[in-house]
Amino acid sequence: MIAVPSYAAPAHLLLASLLFSGPAASFIPSARTMVGATARRSARLQKRSLATSKYCQPGRTTSEPHSSMKVSELRDLLRQRGLAVSGVKAILIERLASSNDASKDATTGAHPTAKRARKKRSLDIPIPNAIATTQTVDCLPRTRERQLQSRDSGSKPAVIGVDEAGRGPLAGPVVAAAAIVPTDISGIIDSKKITKEDDRERLYDELIASPGIRYAVAVVSAQRIDEINILQATLEGMRMAVEGVMNLENNRHPGKKDNVASADRNDTTYIVTGGATGPGEKHDDQSYYALIDGNRCPKNMPCPNESLTKGDGREYSIAAASILAKVTRDRLMHEYDGKYPEYNLGQHKGYPTAAHMSAVKTLGASPIHRRTFAPLKHMEFDENGKVIG
């Protein structure tokens, strides 16, 4: 007779122990062993369920609106907020929710009584100047700039933001800008995200009128682009713009003429500078540091520098430079539109739209078209720019 164990065992295990006896039984795990394995597996599942419920409890805000996002998207969002990106999806969602709750508490106030006390104090003791100093400005942060200026060793560098406009068009120059902008101006973001030309013009005017600004814009013509290629022309323009900012006093000498970007200029490359040149604004070479949009830095730069991929959407000074470059180039293209109205350059700014391509095939190339860009490089022109054949 087989004794039934005193502990409760699943029926199928008891049946197995009854059916098999003798030598065959040695190949089958004992009921006690299988019960133990089942108990351990159940404990693991329960532990995993509890861990998951910690981050996904019903009614919590963790599931909305981030639950439908991919893990890569959640991690990108965490990086933008400066938070850790490790962990499974549930933990990432909880981390974002905690960040949102902290922001909400900071905005609404965690303690109503303390909030009322602050209001009462502000009414009893008005501080007009405090309003201007505590207001937040809607613009990109100065993350890398602050890091560079907070270093303990050496002098605090004047950070120069560098960007370009016009690498892709079939016609017109590529324009690079470099700028030191001490003042935060609301609306300074990547110029490509400012869709209205009037808004870019307004921000341009605010930038060049802001206190302490130092800027330079380099214009590299289509002829120069065809000589050295668009990449080298862009890097050359960036280096020229940085040099222009660092030597602003020399470029703004009273005897210096033609400090303006114009479609009537015949220079293959030139720079235009502006900004503060008074006492206290001059820096030696070692006190500058350039932040360059993209993944390449020009050679023979006059100061320490680094590149920032998509920097025009991450760093304030680079975004400011992008607006200076974009508006300068757009203004030039409007002027060129007056000289070559048949191409409608003021509308598409030289980019390869269908209308622009049709005009080139019909009329040929103007003096400001880039002959090394497709499809122009596959076309044959006479000395007047007309298509042959």
C-alpha positions in Angstrom: 0.0 0.0 0.0 1.3 3.5 -0.9 1.1 6.1 1.8 -0.5 9.4 0.8 1.6 12.3 2.0 0.1 14.5 4.7 0.6 17.7 2.7 -1.9 18.6 0.0 -0.6 17.4 -3.5 -2.2 18.0 -6.9 -4.4 15.1 -8.0 -2.4 14.4 -11.1 0.8 13.9 -9.0 -1.0 11.4 -6.7 -2.3 9.5 -9.7 1.2 9.3 -11.2 2.6 7.9 -8.0 -0.1 5.2 -7.9 0.4 4.2 -11.6 4.2 3.9 -11.5 6.0 1.7 -9.0 9.2 -0.3 -8.9 12.0 0.6 -11.3 9.9 2.8 -13.5 9.2 5.1 -10.6 12.9 6.2 -10.5 12.4 8.1 -13.8 9.5 10.2 -12.4 10.1 13.1 -10.0 8.6 12.6 -6.6 5.3 14.4 -5.7 7.2 16.4 -3.1 9.8 17.6 -5.7 7.1 18.7 -8.2 5.0 20.4 -5.6 8.1 22.3 -4.5 8.9 23.4 -8.1 5.2 24.5 -8.6 5.3 26.5 -5.4 8.5 28.3 -6.4 7.1 29.1 -9.8 3.9 30.5 -8.3 6.0 32.6 -5.9 8.0 34.1 -8.8 4.9 34.9 -10.8 3.3 36.5 -7.8 6.4 38.6 -7.1 6.5 39.7 -10.8 2.8 40.6 -10.7 3.4 42.7 -7.5 6.3 44.5 -9.2 4.3 45.3 -12.2 1.3 46.5 -10.2 3.5 48.9 -8.4 3.9 50.9 -11.7 0.6 50.1 -13.3 -2.1 50.4 -10.6 -5.6 51.1 -11.8 -6.4 54.8 -11.9 -2.8 56.0 -11.8 -1.7 58.5 -14.4 1.3 56.4 -15.4 -0.6 54.7 -18.2 -1.7 57.9 -19.8 -0.6 59.4 -22.1 2.7 57.5 -22.2 1.5 53.9 -22.3 1.1 53.9 -26.1 4.6 55.2 -26.7 7.5 52.9 -27.7 10.4 52.4 -25.3 12.8 54.3 -27.5 10.3 57.3 -27.6 10.0 57.1 -23.8 13.8 57.2 -23.4 14.1 60.2 -25.8 11.5 62.1 -23.7 13.4 61.2 -20.5 16.7 62.4 -22.0 15.1 65.8 -22.9 14.1 66.2 -19.3 17.5 65.1 -18.0 16.2 62.0 -16.4 17.6 58.4 -16.2 16.7 56.2 -19.2 17.4 52.7 -17.7 14.7 50.2 -16.8 11.7 48.4 -18.4 8.8 50.2 -20.0 6.7 50.3 -16.8 9.5 52.0 -14.9 10.1 54.5 -17.6 6.4 55.4 -17.6 6.4 55.8 -13.8 9.5 58.1 -14.0 7.8 60.3 -16.6 4.6 60.5 -14.5 6.7 61.4 -11.4 8.3 64.1 -13.4 4.9 65.5 -14.5 3.7 65.4 -10.9 6.7 67.3 -9.7 6.3 69.9 -12.4 2.6 70.2 -11.4 3.4 70.7 -7.7 6.0 73.3 -8.6 3.4 75.2 -10.6 0.4 74.9 -8.3 2.1 74.7 -5.0 2.2 71.6 -2.8 0.9 73.5 0.3 -2.1 75.7 -0.1 -1.5 77.5 3.2 2.1 78.4 2.2 0.8 79.6 -1.1 -1.7 81.9 0.5 1.1 83.2 2.8 3.3 84.0 -0.2 0.4 85.8 -1.9 -0.3 87.9 1.2 3.4 88.8 1.5 3.6 89.9 -2.1 0.6 92.2 -1.6 2.0 93.7 1.6 5.5 94.2 0.3 5.4 94.9 -3.5 8.7 94.3 -5.3 8.3 95.5 -8.9 11.8 94.5 -10.0 11.3 90.9 -8.8 8.6 90.3 -11.5 11.0 90.9 -14.3 13.8 88.7 -12.8 11.6 85.7 -12.1 9.7 85.5 -15.3 10.6 82.5 -17.5 11.4 83.1 -21.1 10.1 80.7 -23.7 13.3 79.8 -25.6 15.8 77.1 -25.8 18.1 76.4 -22.8 21.8 77.2 -22.5 22.7 73.8 -21.2 26.1 73.3 -22.8 26.9 77.0 -22.4 26.3 76.9 -18.7 28.4 73.8 -18.3 31.3 75.5 -20.1 31.0 78.6 -18.0 30.7 76.7 -14.7 34.1 74.9 -15.0 36.4 75.6 -12.1 39.7 75.8 -14.1 40.5 78.7 -16.4 38.5 81.7 -17.4 34.8 81.6 -18.2 34.6 81.5 -22.0 32.3 83.7 -24.2 30.3 81.0 -26.0 29.7 81.5 -29.7 26.8 79.7 -31.3 27.4 78.8 -35.0 24.9 77.6 -37.7 24.3 77.8 -41.4 21.4 78.2 -43.9 21.1 77.3 -47.5 23.1 74.0 -48.0 20.3 72.4 -50.1 19.1 74.9 -52.7 20.1 74.9 -56.3 20.6 78.7 -56.4 22.1 81.4 -54.1 24.8 81.4 -51.5 25.2 79.4 -48.3 25.2 81.7 -45.3 26.9 80.9 -41.9 26.3 82.9 -38.8 28.1 83.1 -35.4 26.8 84.9 -32.4 27.3 85.7 -28.7 23.9 86.5 -27.3 23.9 87.3 -23.5 20.1 88.1 -23.4 17.4 85.5 -23.4 14.8 86.4 -26.0 11.4 84.6 -26.1 10.8 82.6 -29.2 14.5 81.8 -30.0 14.3 78.2 -31.3 15.5 76.4 -34.4 14.8 78.7 -37.4 13.5 75.8 -39.4 10.6 75.4 -36.9 9.6 79.1 -37.2 7.4 78.7 -40.3 6.3 82.3 -40.7 8.9 84.6 -42.3 7.5 87.6 -40.4 8.2 85.9 -37.1 11.8 85.2 -38.2 12.2 88.8 -39.2 10.9 90.0 -35.9 13.3 87.8 -33.9 16.2 88.8 -36.1 15.5 92.5 -35.3 15.2 91.7 -31.6 18.5 89.7 -31.7 20.7 92.4 -33.3 19.2 95.0 -31.0 19.7 93.0 -27.8 22.3 94.2 -25.2 25.8 92.9 -25.5 25.3 90.9 -28.7 28.3 90.2 -31.0 27.6 88.6 -34.3 29.1 87.9 -37.8 27.5 86.5 -40.9 29.5 84.9 -43.7 28.1 84.8 -47.2 29.7 82.1 -49.5 28.6 82.5 -53.2 27.5 79.8 -55.6 30.7 80.2 -57.5 32.7 79.4 -54.4 30.4 76.4 -53.7 31.1 75.0 -57.2 34.9 75.4 -56.6 35.2 73.6 -53.3 31.9 71.8 -52.8 29.0 72.6 -50.5 30.4 71.0 -47.4 33.7 72.8 -47.6 32.0 76.0 -48.4 29.8 75.7 -45.3 32.7 74.9 -43.0 34.7 77.8 -44.5 31.7 80.2 -43.9 31.5 79.0 -40.3 35.2 79.6 -39.6 34.9 83.1 -41.2 31.9 83.9 -39.0 33.7 82.9 -35.8 36.7 84.9 -36.8 34.4 87.9 -37.5 33.0 87.7 -34.0 36.4 87.4 -32.4 37.7 90.3 -34.4 34.6 92.5 -34.3 36.6 95.7 -33.5 38.7 95.3 -36.6 35.7 94.5 -38.8 33.8 97.5 -37.5 36.7 100.0 -38.1 35.4 103.4 -39.2 37.2 103.1 -42.5 35.6 99.7 -43.2 32.9 99.8 -45.9 30.4 97.5 -47.3 29.5 95.9 -44.0 26.2 94.8 -45.4 24.9 91.7 -47.2 23.7 92.6 -50.7 22.8 90.9 -54.0 24.9 93.6 -55.7 28.1 92.5 -54.2 30.5 90.6 -56.5 32.6 89.0 -53.7 32.8 85.3 -53.8 32.9 85.3 -50.0 32.5 88.1 -47.4 31.4 88.7 -43.8 29.0 91.2 -42.2 29.4 92.0 -38.5 27.6 93.8 -35.8 27.0 94.3 -32.1 28.7 95.7 -29.0 32.2 96.9 -29.3 32.5 99.0 -26.2 34.8 98.6 -23.2 34.3 95.3 -21.4 33.2 93.5 -24.6 36.6 92.6 -25.9 37.9 89.1 -25.2 41.3 87.5 -25.9 41.4 84.3 -28.0 41.5 81.9 -25.1 38.2 83.2 -23.7 36.1 82.1 -26.6 34.4 78.7 -27.2 32.4 77.8 -30.3 29.4 75.5 -30.3 28.8 74.4 -33.9 25.6 72.8 -35.3 26.1 69.5 -37.0 28.6 66.7 -36.7 31.8 68.4 -38.1 34.0 71.2 -37.0 35.9 73.4 -39.5 39.6 73.1 -39.6 42.0 75.8 -38.4 39.4 77.3 -36.0 40.6 80.3 -34.1 39.3 79.1 -30.7 38.3 75.8 -28.9 35.2 74.3 -30.3 32.9 71.3 -30.5 30.0 70.2 -32.7 26.5 69.4 -31.5 24.2 67.2 -33.6 20.9 69.0 -34.0 22.3 71.7 -31.9 20.0 74.3 -33.4 17.1 72.5 -31.6 19.1 72.1 -28.3 21.2 75.1 -27.6 20.1 78.8 -27.4 23.2 80.4 -28.9 23.1 78.0 -31.9 19.4 78.7 -32.5 20.1 82.4 -32.4 22.8 82.0 -35.0 20.4 79.9 -37.2 17.9 82.8 -37.2 20.6 85.3 -38.2 21.8 83.0 -41.0 18.3 82.2 -42.3 17.0 85.7 -42.4 20.1 87.1 -44.0 19.9 84.5 -46.8 16.1 85.0 -47.3 16.7 88.7 -47.7 19.4 88.1 -50.2 17.1 85.7 -52.2 14.4 88.4 -52.3 17.0 90.8 -53.8 18.0 88.2 -56.3 14.4 87.7 -57.2 14.4 91.3 -58.4 17.4 90.6 -60.6 16.1 87.3 -61.9 12.3 87.4 -61.6 11.7 84.6 -64.1 12.9 82.1 -61.5 10.6 83.3 -58.7 13.5 83.0 -56.2 11.6 85.0 -53.6 9.0 82.3 -53.3 11.2 79.1 -53.0 14.5 80.7 -52.0 16.4 78.6 -54.6 15.2 75.2 -53.3 14.5 72.6 -56.0 10.7 72.9 -56.2 8.8 71.6 -59.3 8.3 75.2 -60.5 12.0 76.0 -60.0 13.2 72.9 -61.9 10.8 73.7 -64.7 12.2 77.2 -65.0 15.8 75.9 -65.1 15.0 73.5 -67.9 13.2 76.2 -69.9 15.4 79.2 -69.2 18.7 77.7 -68.2 20.9 78.7 -65.3 21.4 82.2 -63.8 24.7 83.4 -62.5 23.7 82.4 -59.0 22.8 78.8 -59.8 25.1 76.1 -58.5 26.3 74.2 -61.6 27.6 71.2 -59.5 24.2 70.4 -58.1 22.0 67.8 -59.7 20.3 68.1 -62.2 22.3 71.1 -63.3 25.5 69.1 -63.3 24.0 66.8 -65.9 23.0 69.7 -68.2 25.1 71.6 -70.7 24.9 75.4 -70.8 26.3 78.0 -73.1 28.2 81.0 -71.9 25.0 82.8 -71.2 23.6 80.0 -69.1 21.2 78.7 -71.7 20.6 75.0 -72.0 22.3 73.4 -75.0 20.4 70.7 -76.8 
